[in-house]
Amino acid sequence: MSEVPRGGYSRRRPDPVELNGLQPMSTTRLSDEVAERIRSLIITENIAAGSRLPSERDLAERVGASRPTVSQALRSLSLMGLVEIRRGSGAYVVRRPESMVTASVTLMLDLDEHSAADLMQLRFWLETLGTTVAAQRTPPLGAEVIEEMREALQRLAEAARHPSQWIAADTVFHATIVRASGNAYLGAVYESVHTTLLSSEYKQWVQNDKVPRWLRDSSPEQQLALHQPILDAVLARDPDAARVAVETHHREMQKHLAETLSHSRQRD
């Protein structure tokens, strides 16, 4: 039995944990490292929003990694809201400082994967608050904000048949609506929660470029039908309709998350 000095603290340093699962970095972990290096460069070199990144081939040569690894890294960055992937054009910078909040929320979910349902509930509460406030702001939303929301929905419509573009455009749409509430912190926290949920739900897409079944099988019309009412309610300054539209969307997201968790347990 180790000696306990005055004050009640043992002089004996505790043995370190084993960490038996710690193994050499896999391709998946390498892609995380590449994503972090690109993220760091975007911040330290102050690369402007809208700037196009080098091609996947060029990035692969620069970092000494394979092109699939770089592609996986860019998909991860797109889920963080730092990069937008445009089909046939490349990856573009989207500067969002709230990514640090996302990292913290992501860590919480990683530590307790069973808390995904709680995180989904928080997302619903945040979007309901942001959307209903946006619908009744005084003075009403300005023309510039309204145009931004309409453009976000239009981009969502154009991306409906392309999963990579859809996922990025979906984040932009919901975040734009919540930011219209006028509270920057509400917008940042909401987007962080939303991004973390997407990262969990689309993990297979990031790692294997495997599109989720619900997104692959649903039509563009079905997807837009979940989003159009949200924008319409905000523009109509109808908080009750906004609340109903967000709740309808939330129920569909719950189904998608349940399907993802079910497939994950089956693999385990």
Buried (B, 14 or more C-beta within 10 A) or exposed (E): EEEEEEEEEEEEEEEEEEEEEEEEEEEEEBBBBBBEBBBEEBEEEEBEEEEEBBEBEEBBEEBEBBBBBBBBBBBBBBBBBBBBBBEEEBBBBBBBEBBEBBEEBBEEBEEEEEBBEEBBBBBBBBBBBBBBBBBEBEEEBEEEBBEBBEEBBEBBBEBBEBBBBBBBBBBBBBBBBBBBBEBEEBBBBBBBBBBBBBBBBBBBBBBEEEBBEBBEEBEBEEBBBBBBBBBBBBBEBBBEBBBBBBEEBBEBBBEBBEBBBEEBEEEE
